[in-house]
């Protein structure tokens, strides 16, 4: 399963997951979370969103 590579990616996955679960409106999504919502399953989003953020950089470019 995929793991988040940055805190930004983890946050985007969390937003997309919330939309998949109908906790927020799909229209409220922005940027990468829109693409994640459309292309990933709830299980994939949950895996990325639940990645421990202790060792993650703020953005993937920091890696």
PDB file of N, H, CA, C and O in Angstrom:
ATOM      1  N   UNK A   1       0.838  -1.190   0.000  1.00  0.00           N
ATOM      2  CA  UNK A   1       0.000   0.000   0.000  1.00  0.00           C
ATOM      3  C   UNK A   1       0.879   1.247   0.000  1.00  0.00           C
ATOM      4  O   UNK A   1       1.999   1.224   0.510  1.00  0.00           O
ATOM      5  N   UNK A   2       0.370   2.326  -0.570  1.00  0.00           N
ATOM      6  H   UNK A   2      -0.540   2.344  -0.984  1.00  0.00           H
ATOM      7  CA  UNK A   2       1.151   3.562  -0.630  1.00  0.00           C
ATOM      8  C   UNK A   2       1.291   4.225   0.741  1.00  0.00           C
ATOM      9  O   UNK A   2       0.426   4.094   1.607  1.00  0.00           O
ATOM     10  N   UNK A   3       2.370   4.918   0.905  1.00  0.00           N
ATOM     11  H   UNK A   3       3.073   5.025   0.201  1.00  0.00           H
ATOM     12  CA  UNK A   3       2.617   5.710   2.111  1.00  0.00           C
ATOM     13  C   UNK A   3       2.839   7.155   1.697  1.00  0.00           C
ATOM     14  O   UNK A   3       3.326   7.421   0.598  1.00  0.00           O
ATOM     15  N   UNK A   4       2.489   8.075   2.558  1.00  0.00           N
ATOM     16  H   UNK A   4       2.093   7.858   3.451  1.00  0.00           H
ATOM     17  CA  UNK A   4       2.694   9.492   2.270  1.00  0.00           C
ATOM     18  C   UNK A   4       4.187   9.793   2.220  1.00  0.00           C
ATOM     19  O   UNK A   4       4.968   9.235   2.992  1.00  0.00           O
ATOM     20  N   UNK A   5       4.575  10.674   1.312  1.00  0.00           N
ATOM     21  H   UNK A   5       3.941  11.127   0.686  1.00  0.00           H
ATOM     22  CA  UNK A   5       5.968  11.085   1.194  1.00  0.00           C
ATOM     23  C   UNK A   5       6.205  12.444   1.815  1.00  0.00           C
ATOM     24  O   UNK A   5       7.351  12.872   1.955  1.00  0.00           O
ATOM     25  N   UNK A   6       5.123  13.137   2.194  1.00  0.00           N
ATOM     26  H   UNK A   6       4.193  12.789   2.080  1.00  0.00           H
ATOM     27  CA  UNK A   6       5.246  14.454   2.812  1.00  0.00           C
ATOM     28  C   UNK A   6       3.998  14.739   3.639  1.00  0.00           C
ATOM     29  O   UNK A   6       2.961  14.096   3.475  1.00  0.00           O
ATOM     30  N   UNK A   7       4.124  15.715   4.528  1.00  0.00           N
ATOM     31  H   UNK A   7       4.966  16.237   4.661  1.00  0.00           H
ATOM     32  CA  UNK A   7       2.967  16.124   5.328  1.00  0.00           C
ATOM     33  C   UNK A   7       1.877  16.710   4.437  1.00  0.00           C
ATOM     34  O   UNK A   7       0.691  16.535   4.716  1.00  0.00           O
ATOM     35  N   UNK A   8       2.263  17.400   3.374  1.00  0.00           N
ATOM     36  H   UNK A   8       3.227  17.542   3.148  1.00  0.00           H
ATOM     37  CA  UNK A   8       1.295  17.987   2.448  1.00  0.00           C
ATOM     38  C   UNK A   8       0.495  16.886   1.749  1.00  0.00           C
ATOM     39  O   UNK A   8      -0.719  17.006   1.588  1.00  0.00           O
ATOM     40  N   UNK A   9       1.173  15.819   1.338  1.00  0.00           N
ATOM     41  H   UNK A   9       2.160  15.722   1.469  1.00  0.00           H
ATOM     42  CA  UNK A   9       0.486  14.710   0.687  1.00  0.00           C
ATOM     43  C   UNK A   9      -0.451  14.010   1.671  1.00  0.00           C
ATOM     44  O   UNK A   9      -1.556  13.614   1.303  1.00  0.00           O
ATOM     45  N   UNK A  10      -0.014  13.859   2.906  1.00  0.00           N
ATOM     46  H   UNK A  10       0.884  14.181   3.205  1.00  0.00           H
ATOM     47  CA  UNK A  10      -0.841  13.231   3.939  1.00  0.00           C
ATOM     48  C   UNK A  10      -2.097  14.058   4.193  1.00  0.00           C
ATOM     49  O   UNK A  10      -3.188  13.509   4.344  1.00  0.00           O
ATOM     50  N   UNK A  11      -1.942  15.361   4.240  1.00  0.00           N
ATOM     51  H   UNK A  11      -1.055  15.808   4.118  1.00  0.00           H
ATOM     52  CA  UNK A  11      -3.078  16.257   4.469  1.00  0.00           C
ATOM     53  C   UNK A  11      -4.060  16.215   3.299  1.00  0.00           C
ATOM     54  O   UNK A  11      -5.273  16.204   3.505  1.00  0.00           O
ATOM     55  N   UNK A  12      -3.537  16.190   2.075  1.00  0.00           N
ATOM     56  H   UNK A  12      -2.551  16.199   1.908  1.00  0.00           H
ATOM     57  CA  UNK A  12      -4.397  16.120   0.890  1.00  0.00           C
ATOM     58  C   UNK A  12      -5.176  14.806   0.874  1.00  0.00           C
ATOM     59  O   UNK A  12      -6.358  14.784   0.529  1.00  0.00           O
ATOM     60  N   UNK A  13      -4.517  13.723   1.245  1.00  0.00           N
ATOM     61  H   UNK A  13      -3.557  13.741   1.526  1.00  0.00           H
ATOM     62  CA  UNK A  13      -5.194  12.421   1.302  1.00  0.00           C
ATOM     63  C   UNK A  13      -6.288  12.434   2.363  1.00  0.00           C
ATOM     64  O   UNK A  13      -7.358  11.861   2.158  1.00  0.00           O
ATOM     65  N   UNK A  14      -6.030  13.078   3.483  1.00  0.00           N
ATOM     66  H   UNK A  14      -5.161  13.543   3.650  1.00  0.00           H
ATOM     67  CA  UNK A  14      -7.042  13.183   4.531  1.00  0.00           C
ATOM     68  C   UNK A  14      -8.266  13.947   4.069  1.00  0.00           C
ATOM     69  O   UNK A  14      -9.394  13.573   4.391  1.00  0.00           O
ATOM     70  N   UNK A  15      -8.055  15.005   3.325  1.00  0.00           N
ATOM     71  H   UNK A  15      -7.139  15.310   3.064  1.00  0.00           H
ATOM     72  CA  UNK A  15      -9.178  15.788   2.795  1.00  0.00           C
ATOM     73  C   UNK A  15      -9.964  14.966   1.782  1.00  0.00           C
ATOM     74  O   UNK A  15     -11.194  14.963   1.804  1.00  0.00           O
ATOM     75  N   UNK A  16      -9.261  14.271   0.896  1.00  0.00           N
ATOM     76  H   UNK A  16      -8.261  14.273   0.877  1.00  0.00           H
ATOM     77  CA  UNK A  16      -9.925  13.433  -0.102  1.00  0.00           C
ATOM     78  C   UNK A  16     -10.696  12.298   0.579  1.00  0.00           C
ATOM     79  O   UNK A  16     -11.800  11.952   0.157  1.00  0.00           O
ATOM     80  N   UNK A  17     -10.122  11.733   1.610  1.00  0.00           N
ATOM     81  H   UNK A  17      -9.225  12.014   1.953  1.00  0.00           H
ATOM     82  CA  UNK A  17     -10.792  10.672   2.360  1.00  0.00           C
ATOM     83  C   UNK A  17     -12.068  11.191   3.012  1.00  0.00           C
ATOM     84  O   UNK A  17     -13.092  10.507   2.998  1.00  0.00           O
ATOM     85  N   UNK A  18     -12.016  12.373   3.573  1.00  0.00           N
ATOM     86  H   UNK A  18     -11.185  12.928   3.584  1.00  0.00           H
ATOM     87  CA  UNK A  18     -13.210  12.975   4.177  1.00  0.00           C
ATOM     88  C   UNK A  18     -14.313  13.166   3.143  1.00  0.00           C
ATOM     89  O   UNK A  18     -15.490  12.965   3.439  1.00  0.00           O
ATOM     90  N   UNK A  19     -13.929  13.555   1.935  1.00  0.00           N
ATOM     91  H   UNK A  19     -12.973  13.719   1.694  1.00  0.00           H
ATOM     92  CA  UNK A  19     -14.918  13.728   0.867  1.00  0.00           C
ATOM     93  C   UNK A  19     -15.486  12.376   0.435  1.00  0.00           C
ATOM     94  O   UNK A  19     -16.685  12.257   0.185  1.00  0.00           O
ATOM     95  N   UNK A  20     -14.623  11.357   0.345  1.00  0.00           N
ATOM     96  H   UNK A  20     -13.648  11.455   0.548  1.00  0.00           H
ATOM     97  CA  UNK A  20     -15.102  10.012  -0.016  1.00  0.00           C
ATOM     98  C   UNK A  20     -16.132   9.529   1.001  1.00  0.00           C
ATOM     99  O   UNK A  20     -17.110   8.873   0.645  1.00  0.00           O
ATOM    100  N   UNK A  21     -15.903   9.858   2.256  1.00  0.00           N
ATOM    101  H   UNK A  21     -15.108  10.391   2.546  1.00  0.00           H
ATOM    102  CA  UNK A  21     -16.809   9.427   3.325  1.00  0.00           C
ATOM    103  C   UNK A  21     -17.992  10.377   3.486  1.00  0.00           C
ATOM    104  O   UNK A  21     -18.814  10.216   4.388  1.00  0.00           O
ATOM    105  N   UNK A  22     -18.066  11.363   2.607  1.00  0.00           N
ATOM    106  H   UNK A  22     -17.399  11.494   1.875  1.00  0.00           H
ATOM    107  CA  UNK A  22     -19.138  12.366   2.590  1.00  0.00           C
ATOM    108  C   UNK A  22     -19.198  13.184   3.883  1.00  0.00           C
ATOM    109  O   UNK A  22     -20.268  13.635   4.294  1.00  0.00           O
ATOM    110  N   UNK A  23     -18.039  13.370   4.518  1.00  0.00           N
ATOM    111  H   UNK A  23     -17.170  13.004   4.185  1.00  0.00           H
ATOM    112  CA  UNK A  23     -17.943  14.218   5.703  1.00  0.00           C
ATOM    113  C   UNK A  23     -17.784  15.682   5.313  1.00  0.00           C
ATOM    114  O   UNK A  23     -18.162  16.581   6.065  1.00  0.00           O
ATOM    115  N   UNK A  24     -17.218  15.911   4.124  1.00  0.00           N
ATOM    116  H   UNK A  24     -16.911  15.181   3.513  1.00  0.00           H
ATOM    117  CA  UNK A  24     -17.130  17.248   3.542  1.00  0.00           C
ATOM    118  C   UNK A  24     -17.587  17.149   2.090  1.00  0.00           C
ATOM    119  O   UNK A  24     -17.618  16.057   1.524  1.00  0.00           O
ATOM    120  N   UNK A  25     -17.934  18.262   1.493  1.00  0.00           N
ATOM    121  H   UNK A  25     -17.909  19.149   1.953  1.00  0.00           H
ATOM    122  CA  UNK A  25     -18.389  18.275   0.101  1.00  0.00           C
ATOM    123  C   UNK A  25     -17.211  18.130  -0.853  1.00  0.00           C
ATOM    124  O   UNK A  25     -16.141  18.689  -0.614  1.00  0.00           O
ATOM    125  N   UNK A  26     -17.405  17.393  -1.913  1.00  0.00           N
ATOM    126  H   UNK A  26     -18.275  16.938  -2.107  1.00  0.00           H
ATOM    127  CA  UNK A  26     -16.365  17.241  -2.932  1.00  0.00           C
ATOM    128  C   UNK A  26     -15.950  18.602  -3.477  1.00  0.00           C
ATOM    129  O   UNK A  26     -14.785  18.803  -3.820  1.00  0.00           O
ATOM    130  N   UNK A  27     -16.885  19.528  -3.559  1.00  0.00           N
ATOM    131  H   UNK A  27     -17.832  19.364  -3.280  1.00  0.00           H
ATOM    132  CA  UNK A  27     -16.610  20.869  -4.078  1.00  0.00           C
ATOM    133  C   UNK A  27     -15.634  21.647  -3.194  1.00  0.00           C
ATOM    134  O   UNK A  27     -15.038  22.624  -3.648  1.00  0.00           O
ATOM    135  N   UNK A  28     -15.462  21.229  -1.946  1.00  0.00           N
ATOM    136  H   UNK A  28     -15.946  20.435  -1.577  1.00  0.00           H
ATOM    137  CA  UNK A  28     -14.540  21.902  -1.027  1.00  0.00           C
ATOM    138  C   UNK A  28     -13.089  21.478  -1.241  1.00  0.00           C
ATOM    139  O   UNK A  28     -12.184  22.096  -0.680  1.00  0.00           O
ATOM    140  N   UNK A  29     -12.852  20.449  -2.032  1.00  0.00           N
ATOM    141  H   UNK A  29     -13.587  19.948  -2.488  1.00  0.00           H
ATOM    142  CA  UNK A  29     -11.494  19.966  -2.269  1.00  0.00           C
ATOM    143  C   UNK A  29     -10.744  20.912  -3.202  1.00  0.00           C
ATOM    144  O   UNK A  29     -11.334  21.564  -4.063  1.00  0.00           O
ATOM    145  N   UNK A  30      -9.421  20.970  -3.005  1.00  0.00           N
ATOM    146  H   UNK A  30      -8.942  20.440  -2.305  1.00  0.00           H
ATOM    147  CA  UNK A  30      -8.562  21.812  -3.830  1.00  0.00           C
ATOM    148  C   UNK A  30      -7.286  21.060  -4.163  1.00  0.00           C
ATOM    149  O   UNK A  30      -6.866  20.173  -3.420  1.00  0.00           O
ATOM    150  N   UNK A  31      -6.676  21.414  -5.269  1.00  0.00           N
ATOM    151  H   UNK A  31      -7.017  22.134  -5.873  1.00  0.00           H
ATOM    152  CA  UNK A  31      -5.359  20.908  -5.626  1.00  0.00           C
ATOM    153  C   UNK A  31      -5.263  19.394  -5.711  1.00  0.00           C
ATOM    154  O   UNK A  31      -6.105  18.742  -6.329  1.00  0.00           O
ATOM    155  N   UNK A  32      -4.234  18.842  -5.089  1.00  0.00           N
ATOM    156  H   UNK A  32      -3.550  19.371  -4.587  1.00  0.00           H
ATOM    157  CA  UNK A  32      -3.954  17.412  -5.171  1.00  0.00           C
ATOM    158  C   UNK A  32      -5.065  16.555  -4.595  1.00  0.00           C
ATOM    159  O   UNK A  32      -5.255  15.418  -5.027  1.00  0.00           O
ATOM    160  N   UNK A  33      -5.796  17.077  -3.632  1.00  0.00           N
ATOM    161  H   UNK A  33      -5.642  18.000  -3.281  1.00  0.00           H
ATOM    162  CA  UNK A  33      -6.859  16.277  -3.018  1.00  0.00           C
ATOM    163  C   UNK A  33      -7.969  15.958  -4.025  1.00  0.00           C
ATOM    164  O   UNK A  33      -8.632  14.928  -3.898  1.00  0.00           O
ATOM    165  N   UNK A  34      -8.181  16.819  -5.021  1.00  0.00           N
ATOM    166  H   UNK A  34      -7.643  17.655  -5.124  1.00  0.00           H
ATOM    167  CA  UNK A  34      -9.185  16.558  -6.062  1.00  0.00           C
ATOM    168  C   UNK A  34      -8.762  15.335  -6.875  1.00  0.00           C
ATOM    169  O   UNK A  34      -9.562  14.428  -7.101  1.00  0.00           O
ATOM    170  N   UNK A  35      -7.505  15.315  -7.311  1.00  0.00           N
ATOM    171  H   UNK A  35      -6.855  16.052  -7.127  1.00  0.00           H
ATOM    172  CA  UNK A  35      -6.992  14.193  -8.088  1.00  0.00           C
ATOM    173  C   UNK A  35      -7.013  12.908  -7.272  1.00  0.00           C
ATOM    174  O   UNK A  35      -7.361  11.845  -7.785  1.00  0.00           O
ATOM    175  N   UNK A  36      -6.639  13.009  -6.004  1.00  0.00           N
ATOM    176  H   UNK A  36      -6.356  13.873  -5.587  1.00  0.00           H
ATOM    177  CA  UNK A  36      -6.645  11.832  -5.138  1.00  0.00           C
ATOM    178  C   UNK A  36      -8.066  11.295  -4.973  1.00  0.00           C
ATOM    179  O   UNK A  36      -8.283  10.084  -5.012  1.00  0.00           O
ATOM    180  N   UNK A  37      -9.019  12.185  -4.792  1.00  0.00           N
ATOM    181  H   UNK A  37      -8.842  13.169  -4.761  1.00  0.00           H
ATOM    182  CA  UNK A  37     -10.416  11.791  -4.632  1.00  0.00           C
ATOM    183  C   UNK A  37     -10.894  11.006  -5.853  1.00  0.00           C
ATOM    184  O   UNK A  37     -11.571   9.986  -5.725  1.00  0.00           O
ATOM    185  N   UNK A  38     -10.534  11.495  -7.027  1.00  0.00           N
ATOM    186  H   UNK A  38      -9.985  12.324  -7.131  1.00  0.00           H
ATOM    187  CA  UNK A  38     -11.020  10.895  -8.272  1.00  0.00           C
ATOM    188  C   UNK A  38     -10.307   9.595  -8.627  1.00  0.00           C
ATOM    189  O   UNK A  38     -10.904   8.727  -9.264  1.00  0.00           O
ATOM    190  N   UNK A  39      -9.049   9.440  -8.233  1.00  0.00           N
ATOM    191  H   UNK A  39      -8.564  10.145  -7.715  1.00  0.00           H
ATOM    192  CA  UNK A  39      -8.266   8.302  -8.725  1.00  0.00           C
ATOM    193  C   UNK A  39      -7.968   7.211  -7.692  1.00  0.00           C
ATOM    194  O   UNK A  39      -7.460   6.150  -8.055  1.00  0.00           O
ATOM    195  N   UNK A  40      -8.271   7.448  -6.425  1.00  0.00           N
ATOM    196  H   UNK A  40      -8.683   8.310  -6.130  1.00  0.00           H
ATOM    197  CA  UNK A  40      -7.897   6.476  -5.395  1.00  0.00           C
ATOM    198  C   UNK A  40      -9.116   5.952  -4.650  1.00  0.00           C
ATOM    199  O   UNK A  40     -10.137   6.629  -4.536  1.00  0.00           O
ATOM    200  N   UNK A  41      -8.984   4.737  -4.151  1.00  0.00           N
ATOM    201  H   UNK A  41      -8.154   4.186  -4.245  1.00  0.00           H
ATOM    202  CA  UNK A  41     -10.051   4.138  -3.352  1.00  0.00           C
ATOM    203  C   UNK A  41      -9.989   4.672  -1.922  1.00  0.00           C
ATOM    204  O   UNK A  41      -8.992   5.262  -1.506  1.00  0.00           O
ATOM    205  N   UNK A  42     -11.061   4.456  -1.193  1.00  0.00           N
ATOM    206  H   UNK A  42     -11.871   3.977  -1.532  1.00  0.00           H
ATOM    207  CA  UNK A  42     -11.095   4.874   0.211  1.00  0.00           C
ATOM    208  C   UNK A  42      -9.985   4.186   1.002  1.00  0.00           C
ATOM    209  O   UNK A  42      -9.375   4.800   1.878  1.00  0.00           O
ATOM    210  N   UNK A  43      -9.722   2.920   0.699  1.00  0.00           N
ATOM    211  H   UNK A  43     -10.217   2.421  -0.012  1.00  0.00           H
ATOM    212  CA  UNK A  43      -8.676   2.174   1.404  1.00  0.00           C
ATOM    213  C   UNK A  43      -7.287   2.759   1.137  1.00  0.00           C
ATOM    214  O   UNK A  43      -6.474   2.870   2.055  1.00  0.00           O
ATOM    215  N   UNK A  44      -7.013   3.133  -0.117  1.00  0.00           N
ATOM    216  H   UNK A  44      -7.673   3.043  -0.863  1.00  0.00           H
ATOM    217  CA  UNK A  44      -5.719   3.730  -0.454  1.00  0.00           C
ATOM    218  C   UNK A  44      -5.551   5.078   0.245  1.00  0.00           C
ATOM    219  O   UNK A  44      -4.485   5.386   0.778  1.00  0.00           O
ATOM    220  N   UNK A  45      -6.616   5.873   0.234  1.00  0.00           N
ATOM    221  H   UNK A  45      -7.482   5.623  -0.200  1.00  0.00           H
ATOM    222  CA  UNK A  45      -6.553   7.184   0.888  1.00  0.00           C
ATOM    223  C   UNK A  45      -6.344   7.031   2.388  1.00  0.00           C
ATOM    224  O   UNK A  45      -5.585   7.788   2.992  1.00  0.00           O
ATOM    225  N   UNK A  46      -7.005   6.070   2.981  1.00  0.00           N
ATOM    226  H   UNK A  46      -7.622   5.455   2.491  1.00  0.00           H
ATOM    227  CA  UNK A  46      -6.854   5.836   4.416  1.00  0.00           C
ATOM    228  C   UNK A  46      -5.420   5.452   4.759  1.00  0.00           C
ATOM    229  O   UNK A  46      -4.882   5.893   5.774  1.00  0.00           O
ATOM    230  N   UNK A  47      -4.802   4.633   3.915  1.00  0.00           N
ATOM    231  H   UNK A  47      -5.239   4.274   3.090  1.00  0.00           H
ATOM    232  CA  UNK A  47      -3.414   4.215   4.138  1.00  0.00           C
ATOM    233  C   UNK A  47      -2.462   5.421   4.094  1.00  0.00           C
ATOM    234  O   UNK A  47      -1.583   5.553   4.946  1.00  0.00           O
ATOM    235  N   UNK A  48      -2.642   6.287   3.108  1.00  0.00           N
ATOM    236  H   UNK A  48      -3.356   6.179   2.416  1.00  0.00           H
ATOM    237  CA  UNK A  48      -1.773   7.462   2.988  1.00  0.00           C
ATOM    238  C   UNK A  48      -2.032   8.433   4.138  1.00  0.00           C
ATOM    239  O   UNK A  48      -1.094   8.953   4.742  1.00  0.00           O
ATOM    240  N   UNK A  49      -3.296   8.673   4.434  1.00  0.00           N
ATOM    241  H   UNK A  49      -4.058   8.251   3.943  1.00  0.00           H
ATOM    242  CA  UNK A  49      -3.640   9.630   5.487  1.00  0.00           C
ATOM    243  C   UNK A  49      -3.177   9.163   6.857  1.00  0.00           C
ATOM    244  O   UNK A  49      -2.923   9.988   7.736  1.00  0.00           O
ATOM    245  N   UNK A  50      -3.063   7.856   7.055  1.00  0.00           N
ATOM    246  H   UNK A  50      -3.270   7.187   6.341  1.00  0.00           H
ATOM    247  CA  UNK A  50      -2.688   7.340   8.377  1.00  0.00           C
ATOM    248  C   UNK A  50      -1.183   7.159   8.550  1.00  0.00           C
ATOM    249  O   UNK A  50      -0.737   6.699   9.601  1.00  0.00           O
ATOM    250  N   UNK A  51      -0.398   7.512   7.541  1.00  0.00           N
ATOM    251  H   UNK A  51      -0.761   7.886   6.687  1.00  0.00           H
ATOM    252  CA  UNK A  51       1.057   7.430   7.648  1.00  0.00           C
ATOM    253  C   UNK A  51       1.539   8.293   8.810  1.00  0.00           C
ATOM    254  O   UNK A  51       1.107   9.435   8.965  1.00  0.00           O
ATOM    255  N   UNK A  52       2.436   7.740   9.622  1.00  0.00           N
ATOM    256  H   UNK A  52       2.787   6.812   9.495  1.00  0.00           H
ATOM    257  CA  UNK A  52       3.014   8.518  10.721  1.00  0.00           C
ATOM    258  C   UNK A  52       3.756   9.718  10.142  1.00  0.00           C
ATOM    259  O   UNK A  52       4.583   9.568   9.243  1.00  0.00           O
ATOM    260  N   UNK A  53       3.462  10.898  10.654  1.00  0.00           N
ATOM    261  H   UNK A  53       2.790  11.020  11.385  1.00  0.00           H
ATOM    262  CA  UNK A  53       4.080  12.108  10.091  1.00  0.00           C
ATOM    263  C   UNK A  53       5.375  12.506  10.790  1.00  0.00           C
ATOM    264  O   UNK A  53       5.958  13.538  10.460  1.00  0.00           O
ATOM    265  N   UNK A  54       5.823  11.723  11.729  1.00  0.00           N
ATOM    266  H   UNK A  54       5.349  10.884  11.998  1.00  0.00           H
ATOM    267  CA  UNK A  54       7.038  12.057  12.472  1.00  0.00           C
ATOM    268  C   UNK A  54       8.263  12.205  11.575  1.00  0.00           C
ATOM    269  O   UNK A  54       9.089  13.089  11.803  1.00  0.00           O
ATOM    270  N   UNK A  55       8.391  11.352  10.557  1.00  0.00           N
ATOM    271  H   UNK A  55       7.719  10.635  10.371  1.00  0.00           H
ATOM    272  CA  UNK A  55       9.570  11.387   9.691  1.00  0.00           C
ATOM    273  C   UNK A  55       9.317  12.044   8.344  1.00  0.00           C
ATOM    274  O   UNK A  55      10.166  11.977   7.455  1.00  0.00           O
ATOM    275  N   UNK A  56       8.162  12.678   8.181  1.00  0.00           N
ATOM    276  H   UNK A  56       7.473  12.732   8.904  1.00  0.00           H
ATOM    277  CA  UNK A  56       7.831  13.299   6.907  1.00  0.00           C
ATOM    278  C   UNK A  56       8.292  14.752   6.854  1.00  0.00           C
ATOM    279  O   UNK A  56       8.293  15.462   7.860  1.00  0.00           O
ATOM    280  N   UNK A  57       8.684  15.171   5.658  1.00  0.00           N
ATOM    281  H   UNK A  57       8.683  14.595   4.841  1.00  0.00           H
ATOM    282  CA  UNK A  57       9.014  16.587   5.436  1.00  0.00           C
ATOM    283  C   UNK A  57       7.726  17.333   5.135  1.00  0.00           C
ATOM    284  O   UNK A  57       6.686  16.709   4.925  1.00  0.00           O
ATOM    285  N   UNK A  58       7.780  18.642   5.111  1.00  0.00           N
ATOM    286  H   UNK A  58       8.625  19.149   5.282  1.00  0.00           H
ATOM    287  CA  UNK A  58       6.594  19.435   4.831  1.00  0.00           C
ATOM    288  C   UNK A  58       6.074  19.187   3.424  1.00  0.00           C
ATOM    289  O   UNK A  58       4.869  19.022   3.230  1.00  0.00           O
ATOM    290  N   UNK A  59       6.964  19.159   2.441  1.00  0.00           N
ATOM    291  H   UNK A  59       7.942  19.293   2.599  1.00  0.00           H
ATOM    292  CA  UNK A  59       6.575  18.888   1.064  1.00  0.00           C
ATOM    293  C   UNK A  59       7.504  17.811   0.492  1.00  0.00           C
ATOM    294  O   UNK A  59       8.605  17.612   1.005  1.00  0.00           O
ATOM    295  N   UNK A  60       7.079  17.133  -0.542  1.00  0.00           N
ATOM    296  H   UNK A  60       6.184  17.295  -0.959  1.00  0.00           H
ATOM    297  CA  UNK A  60       7.865  16.073  -1.142  1.00  0.00           C
ATOM    298  C   UNK A  60       9.189  16.602  -1.697  1.00  0.00           C
ATOM    299  O   UNK A  60      10.172  15.862  -1.724  1.00  0.00           O
ATOM    300  N   UNK A  61       9.238  17.841  -2.132  1.00  0.00           N
ATOM    301  H   UNK A  61       8.439  18.441  -2.110  1.00  0.00           H
ATOM    302  CA  UNK A  61      10.451  18.430  -2.676  1.00  0.00           C
ATOM    303  C   UNK A  61      11.555  18.538  -1.636  1.00  0.00           C
ATOM    304  O   UNK A  61      12.732  18.661  -1.978  1.00  0.00           O
ATOM    305  N   UNK A  62      11.165  18.492  -0.344  1.00  0.00           N
ATOM    306  H   UNK A  62      10.210  18.393  -0.066  1.00  0.00           H
ATOM    307  CA  UNK A  62      12.157  18.550   0.725  1.00  0.00           C
ATOM    308  C   UNK A  62      12.895  17.233   0.887  1.00  0.00           C
ATOM    309  O   UNK A  62      13.942  17.184   1.533  1.00  0.00           O
ATOM    310  N   UNK A  63      12.350  16.146   0.298  1.00  0.00           N
ATOM    311  H   UNK A  63      11.500  16.186  -0.226  1.00  0.00           H
ATOM    312  CA  UNK A  63      12.951  14.808   0.431  1.00  0.00           C
ATOM    313  C   UNK A  63      14.219  14.702  -0.350  1.00  0.00           C
ATOM    314  O   UNK A  63      14.857  13.649  -0.353  1.00  0.00           O
TER     315      UNK A  63
END
